[in-house]
Amino acid sequence: MSCKLTCIIVDDEPLAVKLMESFVDKTPDLEQLGSFTDSVEAINAVKELKPNLLFLDIQMPDLNGMELAHMIPAETRVIFTTAFKEYAFESYEVKALDFLLKPIRYNKFLVAVEKAKEWFSMRNEECVKQNAECGAKTEDGPQSLFVRVDGELRNINIKDIIYVNGMKDYVMFYLEGETKPLITHMTMKAVEEMLPPERFLRVHRSYIIAVDKIRKVDRNDCIYIHNEIIHVPNGYQDAFHKFLGTRTINKM
């Protein structure tokens, strides 16, 4: 399941489009949805496909980049590409993420992509927290939360979460009834904060488990849950043993 940022390239110069396409092709974090030399055709595609990023030239016939930037969906962010640095200040009026001055070098392009990744990561965490706080509530708190997957918000029932596995800047939600995990770009700390502590426990730097989904715990502090065996390391054993103490009937 892809966790790339989707993008569209708009520039009235075909050679500039080809250069940006080559940059996108060799950047693992990006997925190109299309490229256009006609700004009028481009705006229709942007409205339909709603990419995360729009690499947008400013000086174009018919509809210039600044005008086009005011017409794009709210969820699409702009990175301007232009040969005219005098537009830099004006670009911030449309909340552009970055401003790349032609001729564009790949290292500068990568810096802009990293800014975009950070922006969407922060937005994702804020969105998840807000939805967790404003979701459907009962006496026990929110029963569902929203997770952004492939540019869409997936509403998942908290009771369906088996465990969460973190890998660098991504986390994977393993759910009952799902053959594959839902992968999203956020931190384990953000996940830990949004899940109810009475139902979930962090037992490893990379694992948060639903305590009611544990099948067994062996004498080596290995948790058997779903198709995974998770060993609880020293730094998490005190909290885990304390939890076990509250749930164990025939204590030794």
N, C-alpha and C positions, 0 to 999 in steps of 0.2 A: 504494500500500500504506500503510495507516494506521499511524501511530506514536503515536496518542493514548492517554492513560490512560483505561481504562474505569471507569465508576462506577455506583453504585446509590444512590438517595436513600430514606431511611426516616424518616418523621415522621408522627405521628398527626394532625397539623393539615393539612388539605388546602391551605390558603392558604400555609403554610410550604413544602409540597411544590412548589406552583406557582412560588414565588419561587426556590427552588433550581433548579428546572427551567429557569427563564429565565436564571439565571446560567450554568448548564452550556451552554445553547444558544448563548450568545454568547462562549463560551470555546473557542477553536480546539483547545486541547490536551486537551479532554475529550470522551468519547463516552459518552452515557447508555445503560445497558442496561435500566433500569427504575426505577420509583418505587413506593413502598408506604406506605400508612397503617396497615397491620396488620403488627406486628412478627413474628408467627408465619409469615405468608406470606412475609415478607421473608427470613427466615433460610433457608428452603428455596431461594429464588431465588439468594441469595448463595452457598450451597453448590454449586448447580448451575452458575451462570455464572462464579463466581470472579472478580469484578471487581478491578481494582487498588485502587480507592478505595470506601469506604462513607461517605457523608455521613449521620450517624446522630444522631437526637434521643435524649435520655436518658430523660426522663420520658414513658413510654408504658404503656398498660394491657397486661395479660397478661404481656408479656416486655419489661422495660425495656432501655434502650440498653446499660447496663453488662453485663447478663446476656447480651444478644445478642452483644456484642463478644467475649465469651469463647468463643463457639461458631463463629466465622467461620473460613474457611480461613486457613492461615498466610500465604499470598501476598497476602491482602487487608489493606489498612491503613485505619484509621479516622480520620475527621475528625469530631469531635463537634459538633453544633449544638444549643444549649440556651439557655434563658433564665435558668439558674441557675448562677452562677459558682462556687458552692461545690463543684461537681463537678470543677472543673479539676484539682485534685490527684489525685483518684481516677482521672481519665482516663489518667494516665501509667502506671497499673498494667497497662493493657492495651496499652501502647506506642502510644498514639494519636499521629498525626503533628501534629495541631493541635486547637485548641479554639475554636470560633467562638461568640461570645456574641450571642444574639438581642437586638434586631433586627439582622440581619446585613447589612452593607453590601458592595457588590460589590468594593470595593478590598481589604477584609479577606479576602474569599473568594479573590481572586486571589493574595494573599500565601500563603494556605494551599495553593493549587494549586502555587505555585512551590516550596514546601517539599516537597510530594509529588514533583514532578518531580526535584528534587535527590536525594531519598532513593532513588527508583527508578533514577536514573542511577548513583549510587554502588553500589547493589546489583547493577545490571547489570554494571558493570565488575568488581566483585569476583567475581561468578559466572563471568564469562568467564575471568578469570585462574585461578580455582580449577579450572575444567574443563580449561583448557589445561594446567595442571600435573598434573592427576589423570587426564587422558584416556588413551586407549590409546596406549602408548609402544612404540617400536622403538628400535633403536640410534641412529636419527637424531632421536629425540624424538617428541612427540605428532604424530599424523597427522590428527587432527580436533579441532574445537573447537565449543563451543556458543555460539550467538548468540540473544539473546532478540528475537523478532519477533512483534508482535501478542499479547504476553502469554505466548507459548510459547517454549520453548528448541528451536531448530533445530540439529541436529548436522550440520556441514558438513565435508567433506574439505578439508584445507588445499591439496591438490594441485589442487582445482577452482577455487580463487580466481584470478581473472585480475588484477583490481586492486581497490583500495578508494578510494572518493571521499568526502571529508568535506565536509559543509555545515553550518556552525555547530555545533549540538549533536548532529547526527546523522551517521552514516556509512552508506554504501551499499556492500555487497559484491556485486561482479559475478562471477558464477560460470559455469563451463562447463555447458551444458545447461539454463540458466535464462534465460528471455526477459526477466525483470524482475529488478532488483537486490533483495537483501534489505536492508531498512532497519532500523536499530536506533539507540537513543539512547545514545551513548557518545562518547568523544573519540578523535581520531586518535592521540594519544599512547598511549592504552590499547591500540589496535589494533597500533601499532608494537611495543609491548612484548611482545605475545602471539604475534606471527608470527616464525618462525625467520629470523634476519638473513641466513643464507646463501642463502635462497630469495626474500627480499623486500627491496625497497629503496624508501626514501622519496625521491621525486624532485621533490617539490613540497609546499608547505604542505598541499595538499588531496588529494594522491595518494600511495598506496603501491602499487607494482606487483610482480607475480610476474615475476622476471627471465627465467625460462624461457619466458614467454608473449610476450616482445617480438618483433615481426615485423621491424622495422628501426629504425635511428636515422639521421636525415638530418644534413646538414652544419650545420644550425641548432640541433642538440641537441633535435630534436623526436622523441619516442618514438611509434612506431606500434604500438598494442596493442589487440586486439579491434576495436571500432568507434571508438576514441578516439585523438586525437593530443594528446600532452601535451608542452608545451614545458618543458624543465628550466630554471628561473630561476638567476640567478647564485649565490645562496646554497646551491644544491644541486649545482652543476656539478662541484666538486672531487671530491666523493664519487662522483658518477656516472662521471666520467672515470676515476677510480681503478678502479671496478668494470669499466668497459669494457676497461681495460688488462689485467685478469686473464683476460678472455674473448676477446681479439682475437688472431688467428693472424698475419695479414699486417699487422703494425704499420708505419705510415708514419713 
